[in-house]
Every structure is written in structure tokens, then in C-alpha cells.
Amino acid sequence: MNTVTAWSATAQEDIENSEILLERKILDYTYQFYNTGDSLWIVALMPNNGKIAFRAAFAMNSCFEVTNLFEDEDTIVLALDSRLGSYEVRINFPDSILHYTTTFTAKTALMIPFSPRDIIPLTQYGSVENTSGKIHMAQFGSRSGLLFASITKPQTGSFFYFQNLTSLSEYCEATKTESKNTVGGNWPEIGFQLPATNELPLPSNKAFTISDAYVVLNTEIFEETSTICEHFLNNLVKVYKVLQQPRIEYHDWPEIAQKVVTDLTHSKGAWTQKDGIPYLSAYLCDYETPPESMVQLSVLTPFKEYEEWSAEKQPICEDLINGLSAFYDPKIKCINRWLPSMVDKLDKSEEQKKEMVMDSWYLHHPLMNLARLALAGDKTAEKLLLDSIEYVIKVAHHFKYEWPVFYNMETLEVIKEETAPGAGGENDVPGSYAHLMLLAFKLTKEKRYLNEAKKAAKKLADLGLNILYQANNTAFAAGALLELYKITNEKLYLDLSYTCLTGLFKNIQLYDCKYGFGKNYTNFFSIFPLNDAPYTAAYEELEVYAALSEYMIQAKDVEILPALKTLLPEFIKYAVSRIAYYYPAMLPKEMLSQEVKTGEIQANLWIPLEDLYNGWEQSGQVGQEVYGAGMPFGVVPRQYIKIDDDFLIFIDYPIIQQNKRGKSITIHLDGDIDMCCNLKILKLGDKKINIKVFQNKELLNAFHESDKIHEYRVAGQAVIKVQW
């Protein structure tokens, strides 16, 4: 038996002893409404007689009186009075999803130290403490306010619960509370819990939304990882399509790219020198830590993409390429994380800041970027990659494709085995290793690299939903698994690819935090770098964005889950709109941290902050990350098409394919036909150009037009033709 609190112990009996206020049947589910005194319950009756109760309103130290009940075909509205204030509960069923929104107006300013959870599984006969279930996913920190669970005793079925935390922003702003860690709980008391007020009371005589919940029910109980992932993604899309999504904000990324080029070129705080060669520092004004190979390549790789797009030589690229060979360490026959000639400067303040200590993902990450540069024709990168690859394979074999957190590069002695007791090492590294091996296979055509990729990828099958260690590496793993599926036609790889993507989408913030410092920037659809990270991070977001853009292109010949054709392009659309806010110049000074862990913040420089926080915490606590400076160089080549020196075409969905012929270009999008994205024609000079835009052969009219810009909304799945 489960232990329950006083707020749930009598819930089933209270419901059974109360009269039904109202009953509504939607598809195979019946919803009954009960006033049990201190709670208004919505009880969902499943086709197999299972029951789940949702507490839509709680009267606190009081009882409810129903003062009005309105019902029409689309909406139910219940007005409730208590001694403490008035409530309105509004219920509708968009796309057959249960949606209830509760507002509360207090009669006097109130401290609310406790509220019970709002979901309780019921039994046919007995009590809630006799139920059992499996919580597949729940909110952690500032991620989406969701809960996905199966009720196994009685065998009722499953439900996907989503609390729209955007709606809670006014409450959090007024009471100085936070919406993080509000959806979860311990069985059988689960769901959403209104944040407790510890500092400020809830003001009187003003209506505040205190719940905005969506529920998708299913009669199945999910046990297999692949089934859990598929239903999670499908349910997330169902809710996403009925959510009110925030507006998209356009940023001039080519202009931002020019600002970054200028600041990287002239800011001495971004660089260090050794033997006459300049190297980028990881953080602005960190003069103590030796240069890292990952940092050089994290900026160089997107910068080379931008160089090709702009058709202009970028001197910084040449500087960075000239410094790469110095990272090769003949002691281990591989490039090292730290510049070998400066390891004596490592201060040993952290576990990895010691000579020959390797953080597992850091071994593979710079080599991936070397492989990308090699595939683009860079001979320095190709030599370094091929000179290092045997060491990487040796390490993989030694650890049997299951990497620890830290190890010694010379002896392969494990220094830190697990991220937490029982959690394993860096779980997604087999996926990033597979990605590296596939890049080497493309470069050399040697099948042993393909075989290495297969062996490593299969190790992910044992991890269930726990693949994600670091979001960017999990995103690369998803793409590698998709490629392996295309090569082998083995469904295991496609299922594992979906598991990786599920790990990403459960680590996302699918709401806009409009309270505290969070109201100063758009944070809808942010992704967190680690499962337990308290902030979102610039570089990891850029890499997830780039990897998922590539995933959509690679998937053009594969029948991927329809849910992914919604979620992937929408993530990209919001990323392009949102990640410019990592630049401190875009933020008010008061939300920037005065204390910085590494280096210092210079708010006028177009170098991104490492860390953006929601709510009441200041951002930039870690520092200003130079290795995230490649952000605009990654965005511009993916979202902008340059037509000579006349104009740019901008689209904020992934461009799957483009074909230019004469005075026209055809662009293929492959998202969700029910969604839309933004297309802009941006004129570069004063030359008069007559431009026409067609969607699926139909002429489109711009919704906004000026001398310099024409703006259109286009379908998420369309063939666009631009003529001039």
C-alpha cells in the first residue's frame, strides 16, 4: 500500500458520496464533475471502467458553493464561491483533449503555504492507496510541466498531462514564486502543485490563473521503451497544436554575424597566444586556463560554413586552422583536450583540469568537427583526424563502448565512473562515437568505421529512456542512428533514434516564462544541456539546432513519425527566434550576474552568455562563452539563401532542398502541413526587383511589404518558388 496525505485519503469516498453536477461524453470517455466541499473534481471514466480524478479547484481552508453552471456544445463554465474568494473553472475539449483552466480571485491578500496535487487514480472498489502505476516522465526544474504515466493497478490505462505554465506567470510575478518542479509527485498523489507563497501574498480582488491543464487519455498501458517514446511524442504534438504559441520574433542574423566577426577580431579578451599562434579562450577574459581543442573547432566549423555562404575569406578561420596541429599529442597519438605545450597552467581546481584527464565526450567532439572540415576539403583537419582515430577506437574497445565520466588518457584508468550512483557514465557517448565513425566512413569509405558505429549504437538499446547525458551529443546520436537505419534497414536503429529525440523533447521548456527576469526574453521551446541543468546554454542549443536541422534533411527519404515533422521544424523556428537573447547586449543590465565563475562579462560584446535562467535568477553566472561565438555562423547558412548581391531569402523552417535555375529558386519544406513558418525577402541594395512568391504553384501575397522587406507566411510542408 502507498502512503497518502490527508488531502487524498478521503478523496474517493468524498467523490462517491457526492452528486454528479454534470456529465459529458467525449469519444469513448465520460467526464463527471463533482463538488466534494473543498475540491471540484473532474472524474474521467475509461472504457474499461477505470477512473482517474483531476482536482480542478481546491478551496483551501473553506468549502465550495456552485453559484453558476454554464454549458454549451463547446464549453463548460463553473463559478464557485468560498469564504476566501471566487473561482471560475472553464472546461473545453479541443481535439477531444480534456482542457481545464482555473482562475481564483481572493477576497483578501493571502499567503498560500500549501496546495495538494491535482491527479488521483481511483479504484472501482477500495481506496487510492491501493493503486499503483508507472511514471514514465515528469517535470524536472524549469522544463515543461508534463507528466506521462500508466496506471497498472487497477489496469486502467495511461494519461499524458500537460500544465501550461505560461498561464501561471502572473501568479509567479505577483507572489515571487517559481513554476519549476511543480508537476510530479509520488504515487498516488501526482500532477500539478500550485507554488507555495513564502515571500509575498497573492493580491486580493484580481483574478489569477492557478491552473491551465491539458489531459490526453489512453486505454493502453505502456511498457516497451519504443512504445512509450512514440506515444509521448504523439501526445506532445496533440497538446502543442491546441496551445497558444507565442509570436515569432525576427532577428537580423547576417548583421549579428558581422558584429561577432568584429568583436572576435578585435577583442583581446577572447584570445591567448602561444609560440606566436593565437587561440580562442573558452570564456571571455579567462587568461589562466590553457586553450582547448573543442573551443577552436566549435567556432571554426560553423565559421567555415559561413565563409562558404558569404563567399568572403574570413581571416579568423585561417588563424584557427593554423593552431590545430599543436593540439596533437604524440604521447597518446591523438589530439588532446588541452594544448599540450601549456598543460602546466592547469590549476587542478576541477577534476578535468588536470593533465591527461579526459571527459569522455570531449574526446569525440573535436574529432567530429575535424571530420566535418575534412569532408569539406580541409587537409589539415583530415590528417589530424586520421592520425587520431586509432586511439579513439582503442579507447572504445577498452571500455566496451560504455564510457565513464573521466579517465586517464595514457593509462585509461577510470577516474570517475558514474554521473551519479547507479546512473552509469556518459550514456550518450556511444551515439556520438557512432556519429564520428560514420563521418570517418564517409571520408574514407572504410567499412570498419561503419562496423564500429553499429557496435557502439547497439549499446544504447540497454539504456531505455536514460540515453541523454548532454543534449547536443544526444542530438548527434539521433542523426547517426537515422543514418544507420538508412544504411542497414534495421528498425532497432530507427527506434533508438526516436528514443534519443524523446530524451531531447522531455528536456525542453514548452512554455514562456513571463515573470522575474524571464519576462525580458522569449524562452519558449528552450532546451536544457543536461538532464539536471538549472539553465539553458548557448553552445549546446546551437548544436542541437544544427543537428536537428540536419536530421530533417536526412529524413526526407524516410517515413519518420509524423509527430517529429511537427516538433523538429517548430523547435528550429523558435530557436532561430530565441537564441539571439544569449547576447548580453539584448538583455537589460539588471538581469546580468555581477559575480562570474570564469572570466568576466562585457555586455557590449557580441559573445554569448553561457547560461540563461528563468524567473528570478540572474544570467551569465558561468561567464561569456567564446566557444558559443559560432552561433550566427551556424544560423545564417541554414536559414538564409543569398541571391547574388540583390536580396536574401529567409525561412525559419529547415530547408530540405533548394534548386536555383535562372531567375527562380525552388525550396522544399517538409514539416507539418497544419503549421506555418515565416518567409522574408530582404533586399540588399537599391536596385528595383520585381519578386513573386508561389506556394504549391499558387501566387502568395505578402502580409507586410516595404521597400526593403516582403514578409509571407507559408505552410510547414510546401514547395516554395521565388521568381525575380
Beta strands, then each sheet from edge to edge (+ up, - down):
strand 1: 20-26
strand 2: 29-35
strand 3: 39-45
strand 4: 51-58
strand 5: 65-71
strand 6: 75-81
strand 7: 85-92
strand 8: 98-106
strand 9: 119-122
strand 10: 132-138
strand 11: 145-153
strand 12: 157-163
strand 13: 183-186
strand 14: 189-192
strand 15: 207-218
strand 16: 271-274
strand 17: 277-280
strand 18: 328-329
strand 19: 334-335
strand 20: 357-359
strand 21: 406-408
strand 22: 414-416
strand 23: 508-509
strand 24: 526-527
strand 25: 536-537
strand 26: 611-612
strand 27: 640-643
strand 28: 647-651
strand 29: 657-661
strand 30: 664-668
strand 31: 676-683
strand 32: 692-695
strand 33: 698-699
strand 34: 704-705
strand 35: 709-715
strand 36: 719-723
sheet 1: 1+ 2- 3+ 4- 9+
sheet 2: 5+ 6- 7+ 8- 15+ 12- 11+ 10-
sheet 3: 13+ 14-
sheet 4: 16+ 17-
sheet 5: 18+ 19-
sheet 6: 20+ 21- 22+
sheet 7: 23+ 24-
sheet 8: 25+ 26-
sheet 9: 27+ 28- 31+ 35- 34+
sheet 10: 29+ 30- 36+ 32- 33+
end
